[in-house]
Every structure is written in C-alpha cells, then in structure tokens.
C-alpha cells in the first residue's frame, strides 16, 4: 500500500493518540514484531510500550519508519507537521490494519445511518460469508481482528478515519448521505464530502460504490469515476427502488419483501436498500438476503424500542447527534400529533430552518433540554407555544412530561428521544445518554399500577 513499509519487523513506529484505535494499533504492531512508541497526553497501563509526551521534538525519536495517527488527532498537530518535513509516512489505524487483512472488504460512510447499515450489511451477508465481522468505527477496531481468517469484514468509516487514510482498496464502498456535520474540523461541506469520498476506489472498474440517488445527482455524477456505481432511492431507475406501498425493494437481481423488517422509519428502508445492494455486490445470494431481512435486531440507541409506560410507547434514538439524523428518522413518522419529541444537548453548527419546518408540520409536544434551550427555544417557541416544555436535564424533563400526561394536558401515544444534538453538555457520549433515558422509562413503568 502507498507509503507503507514492506515489513515492520524490528521497525520503530510511532502511534499518535492512545484512544481505542491507538491502543488497537499498538497491539497489532507488537503482534507484527515492530517496536511501537506511544505519543499521547498521558501514558497507558501497558509498560511494554515506550511512552513519550506530545511536546517532544520528533527528531529525538528517530529513526521512525511510520507514524500511525488516531482519528481524533488534529491534522495540524505539531508531530504531524514535523513528520511531513522529515518525510516520515503517516497512516491511519484503518490503513495499518488493511495492509494485513486478506478477506473481502466493504466500507460504509455517510453523515447518518452508518452504524445501522454496517451491522445490517454484515447480517445480510452472513449466510454466504460465515464469520463475517463488523467493525471499524463501531465495535472492534480493525487492527484487533485484521490478522484473523475472516472471509468478509464490513467497516464503519468516519470522515476523520478516511481523511487520514490512503487508498483502502475496498471491494465495495457505501456513501449513504451527506449533511452539515463536523464542519469545525472540515470547514466546509465540500471538504467534508472530499473526506467521505476517499472511501471510493474510483479508478478501479472492479470496485462498486453504493450511494443514494440524491447524492449521486447532487455530487457524484460530475466526477469521471471508473468504478461501478449503484444507487438506491424511491424513484424509478434506481438499482434498488424502495416501494413503500408494496413493502418491497426491487433490485436488478430480485424483489425483496420487507414487510418483516423490524426497524421503523423510511430512513431505515433506505439503509436496508443500501445494505441489500452492498450484500449483492459482494456476492451474497438473493434468497439468503431475503431470509435474513426479518431477523435483524437493530442497534442500541438507534430508534430502539424502549418499552411502554402509562400506555405510551418510548423510542430511544440517542444516536441522533445532529438535525439531519433526527429529521431523517421522523420524516415518515405517522402519528406526529400524538408524539412527545425530546430534543436537546449541545447543538452543532446547523441551520434551524429544516427543524422549524418540521415542527410546523404538526408535532404534538417538544421537550427541550441542555444547552439547546438557550440557542433554540426562542426560535421554536413561536411555532409550538404552550406545547414546548423546557428543562435543564432529562430527569427534570421526564418529571414535567409525567405531570403533563397525568393531568390530561398532553395526550400522547409515543415519546421519541431523538436529541439532534451532541451529548457532551451532560454526558460522556450518546450511549450514556441513551442508557439514562432507558432507566427513566423503566422507572416510570414501575410507578404505574
């Protein structure tokens, strides 16, 4: 692979960043008998790894054959600037692992739906590729299993991971969608898309890209890419056409009955269409895909059925960390007037017009929590009036929802927790946030006779 040493045996390799992917890279390097050096803000518990601080001059560490950059590290980090000047190759953890993996490989990216589509694609291909494994930005880091004899790997790949990677030589790539996100890193939507597009082996006719018809029309068709491109959508002419009224998805190979697909929302049918195309492209048989459509369990915190309390259904979509994700999930929500939507957290730099337009379509009630109260309340209050409730945190918000329901002021059939914001104002991550929501639902259910 580009800029990659032919052997790491006895070579000193610097790993920049000691998070999940950095630690996985260290383990892989030791397995390949390299000499890993960790550069991080603080040491880790592994005493067998040499540790250096981030402010060390890179010249003090020479010779170095390679630098493995963790995705959370800024591209302008001083170590990377010095490495460029010294012509030391820089790779991502994913690129490092790719050099040692011999199975077939699918990569999935996009603003929203990556985790679901990654897991779903792996699931749909599992009968044809026993032992197929999902990883990357979901579950295990690629470096933790790239040496195993796994026939198929499906990787979730973030823009940060792709930005750091050279050609990954995937068999199939998936770009689901594109919306404003991570612009604090990428600065513009064009730069963000350019990072996502690095997933595509665009000059390889044997490579297959799966993408939405919308993204193809708006961005991809202008490029002279030589790979095969398959699109999904609801319009005729797509390689996977979603037929909502017939509860089916028609591809060039088969018509799939999706009535048993357990995930709600039109956006999840788009994820399914993408997964079907990717599974077909990698060689999964249509009859096996059909058998597995109804058995997918979904993922925690992604439109997860959180149970019932007081006759109300609760949905946990804590993974919704931007407006695009929330709007995609609720765009086809049928009982909007009977829905109590919980929004809030730390807002991202996104225009609010799409949110205001959605709320104007007739959502029942909204609870707004966290830092979003200060930034959004004045914008959406004229739309919702007394049907907007403000709370400092989720626990206080639940108390207010209970009061509104028990008094008869709010007649709702479902409570949907789809924050459309980052979680970092109140929680470590969206998982902790979603777990808190689940506990509050469980506690309410125990209060009911």
N, C-alpha and C positions, 0 to 999 in steps of 0.2 A: 504494500500500500504506500501511498505518497509519503515521503519523508520518514518512512518507518524503517528502523534498523532491521537487518536480516536476522539477527539473533540478539537476545537480551542477556544471554549467559554472561555473568560477571560484569555487566554494564551498570554504571550508576545512572539511576533515573529519579528525577525529582517529581514528586507528586505535590501539586499546589492545591491545598484545601483538604481538610480532614473530615468532611462530612460523609454521608452514606456512600457516594460514588468514589470519593477519595480513599476511604478505607477498603472498598472493594478492589480498587486498583492496586493498593499496597499488597493485598493478599495474592492477587494474580501475579504481580511482579515477583514476589517471593517464590511462588509456585514455578515460575519460569526461570528461577535462579538468577534473577537480576539483583542489584544492590539498591533497594529503594531508600529514598530520603524524603521525609515529610516536611513540607514547609507550611506552617499553619500558625494561627494566632496563639494556640496553646498545644502542648503535647497530648498524645493519646496514650492509652494504657499499654500499648504494645512496646515493650522495652527493646525488642529486637530490631526496631526501625529507628534509624538515625533521625533526630528531630532538629530542625533549625527554625529560627524566627523569621517572620515575613520581611523584616527590615534588613536582612543580611545581604551584603553585596553578592551578586551571583558569581562574580569572579572568584570568590572564596570557596565555591563549591565545585569548581572544575576539576577534572573533566566530567561532563554530563552528556549522555547520549540522547536524552529525551526529556521533555517535560510533559507531564500529564496534568491538564488543567481541569479542575472541578467546575461544573456549570454555574455555580453561584459566584465565582470569582470574576470581578470586572475585567474586561479586555484591556483596560488601561493600567492594571496592576503593575507596579514597578518591576517585579520579577519578569513579567512578560515583555515589558519594554526592553529590558536588558537582554532577554533571550533573543529577541528579534535582532538586536545589534550584534549579538555573538553568533547568529545563525544556528541556534540550537532548535531542533524541530519541536513543535508544540502540537500535541494531540489531545483529544477528549478521552474520557474514560471509555465511552462507547467505541470510539475508533480503536483504542488499545485492544479492547475485547474482540472487536471484529476481526482483527488480524489473526486470531487464534480459533475462530469458530468455523466449522466446516459444513454445517447444515444449511437448510434453506431459510431465508430471512425475509420477513415482512416488517416494514416500519410504518407507524401511524402518527400523524401530527395534525394540528388544527387548533383553533382557539378553544373550542369546546367539543366534548364528546370523545376525547382521545382515550381515556381510561376504559370507558364502556366499549368502544369499538375495538380496542386492543384485546380485551378479555373475550369479547364476543367472537372476533375473528379466530382467535385461538380455539375457542369452544367449537365453532362450526367446522374447523379443520381437524378436530381431534380424532375422529374415527379413521380418517385417511392417514394421519400422522400421529400414531400413538406416542405419547410422551411429549407432545407439543407444549411449549412453555411460553408464558407471557412474562415480560419483564421490562427493564429499562427505567423509565420514569414512574413505573408502577411495580410494586412488588420488589423482586430482587434486582440489584444492579447487574447488568450484562456480564461484567467481569466475574461475578460469582458463579456463573454456570457455563461460560463460553467454552470451557475445555471438556464438557461432558458430551457424550454421543447423542445429542438431542436432534431429531430429524427436522424440526421446524421451530423457529423462535419468532414471536411477534413482539416487537418492541414499541412501547410508547416513547416518543421522542419530543422533547420540548424544544422551543426555539433556542433556548440557551444551549442545550446539548448540540443542536445542529449547527449553531453559529460557530462552535468550537471544532467541528468535525470536518475532515476532508471527505472525499468520496467514500461512502459506506458500502457501495456495491450490493445493494439490496435486490432481491428478486422482484418484490412488489412494494410500492410505496403508496400511502394513502394521505391525502391532504383533505380534511373534512370541510373546513370553512375558514373564514378569516374575518376578524373584527378587532377593533381597537383594544389592545391589551399589551402589557409590558412595554409601553412606549417610553417609560422612564429609562429603559435600557436601550431600546432600538431607535428611539427618537422620532420615527415616522412609520406610517403603515407600509410604505414601500420597503423600508429596511426590514420590518417585521416579516413581510412576505418573503423577502430575499433569504432570510434565515430559514424560514419554513421550506422554501423551495430547494434547499440544499439536500433534502431527503431524496430528491429525484435523480436517478441515473439517466439524465436527459439525453445523452448521446448514444445510449445503448438500445438498439432495436429489440433486444430480448427482455428489457425491463418493462414492467407495467405500472403505470400510475393510475390510481383510482381517485376521483375527485368529484365534487358536486358540479352540476351543470352551471350553477350560478357562478362559481369560482372560475370554471373553465371559460365562460363567456367574458367575465369581467377582467381576467388577468392572464390566464394561461395560454389562450389561443393566439396571443400576439407573439409567442416565442416559437422559434424553429426547433422544437424538441423532436427527437427521432424515436423516442420510446413509444410504446403503445399506451394510449390514453382511453380510459373507460370512465363514463360519467353516470351519476345517479341523480334522480330527481323525480318530480311528478309530471313533467311534460313528456309528450311523445318524442321518440327519437333517442331517449337515454338508453344506455346499455343496461341499466336497472331502473325500470319505471315503477314508481310506487302508485298502486291503485287502491286508494283508501276505501272507496265504496265497495270494492270487491275483496278487501282484506287480503291483498296479494301483492307480490313483487314479481314483475316479469323481467327476466334477463334474456340474453341471446341464447342461453342454454336450457332454461327451464322456467316454469311458472310456479312460484312458491306460495303456498298457503301460509299466511302469517297470523291467522286468527288465534293461534295458541301462543303467540309471542307475549311474554308476561310483562314487558316494560311499557308503561303508559306514555302517551305523548307522541305527536307527529315527528318530533325531532329524533325520537328513538327509532322510528321506522327508517329515517334517513341513515342513522348509524347502522341499522340492520342491512339496508341496501348496500352500503359501503362494505360491510363485513362479508356479505354474500359474494360480491364481485371479487374481493381480495381472496377469499377462500377458493372460489372457482379458478382464479388466475394462478394460484399456487398448485392447483391440481386436485382439489377436493371434489368428490363426486356429488352431483346434484341431489341424488336420493339420500346420501348421508347428511348433507346440509339440511334438507327438509326435516329429517328425523330429529335433528338437534335444535331446531329453532324454538320449540316449545319448552326446552329443558334448561335454558339459560337462567341462572339465578340472579343476575344483576350484581351490582356492587354496592357496598355500604355507602350511605351519604349521597347517592345519586338517584333521585326520585325513588327512594326506598320507602316501602310501606312500613310506617312506624306504629301501626296499630290503631285502636279506637279508644275513645273516652267520651262519655256523655253522648253517645250516638254519633260522634264526629270522627271522620277519618283523618289521620295525620300522615303527611308526606315529608320525609327528611331529604332535602336536596341541598345539604350544607356545602356540597362541592361547587355550588353556584357561586363563583367568586367575581363575576362581572355581569353587567347588564345583559350582554349578548346571550350568556348562558341561561339566565333566568327567563328572558323573553322567548328564547327558543323552546324551553321546556313548557311554558304556559301559553304559547301561541295557539295551541289547539285544545287547551283546557276547556271542557264543555260547560261545567257549572261555575262560571266566573262569579255570578251574583251570590252564590252560596259559599264562596271561598273567603277565608281569612288568610291573607298573604302576609308573611313575616319577612320584612326586608331590613337590611342594615348591617353595619360593621364599618370597616374603613373603605370609603368609596375610592374607585380608581378614576383616572382622568378620562372620563367618557361623557359625551353629550347626553343630556337628560331628555331630549325631545322624544326619543323612542319610548322611554318609560312613561312619560306623560300621556303619550298617545295610547299606550296600552291601558293605563289606568282609566282613561276616558271611555274605554270600550265597555266598562261596567263591572269592574272587580267589586266584590262586596265590601270587604274591610281590609285595612292595612295597618299592621303594627310596624313601627319604625324604631329601631334600636341602635345603640352605639354612636359612633362619630357621624354616621349618616344623618342623624336627627338635625344636627346643626346645618348641614350642607343641603339637605333635600327637603326638609319639612316646609320651608317657605315656598318651594317650587310646586309641591304636590298637594299642599293643603287646600288651595282653591278648587282643585278637582274633586277631592274626597270629602271636604267639610268635616262633619262630625264623625265620619266613618274612618278617620285617621286617628290612631292612638300612638302616643309617644311614650317610650320607656327607656331608662338608662341601659338596661340589660335584659337578657332573655328571661330571667327568673321574674323580674318585675313585670315584664310584658305578659307572661303566662298568667300572672295574678289578675291583670287587667282584662285579658281575654275571658278568663273564667267569670269574672264579675259581669261582663257584657253578655255572655251566653246565659248565665244563670238568671239574670234579671229579665231576659227576653229581649233586651235591646238589640242584640246581634243574633240573627237566625242564620246559622251557617251549617253546612254539611261537611266541610273539609277545612283543615288548617294546613297550609303549604309553607314550609320553611325553605325559602329559596332566596338567600340574603342578597345576591347580586353585588356583594362586596367582599373584600379581603377580611380575614378573621382576626388580624393581628392587633386590633384595638382591645380585644377582650380575651383572646385565646391564642394558644401556640400555633394552631393550624386548624384547617376546616374539619379534620377528624375529631379533634377535641370539642369543637363547637357542635358538631352533629351528635356526638355522644351525650352532651349536655341536654340537647333537645330531646333525645330518646329517653333520658332519665326523667325529664319533666313530664313527658307524655305518660310514662309508666306510673309516676306518682299521682297524676290526675286520674288515671284509670282506677287506681286503688281507692281513691276518695269516693267513687261512685258506688251506690248501693247495688 
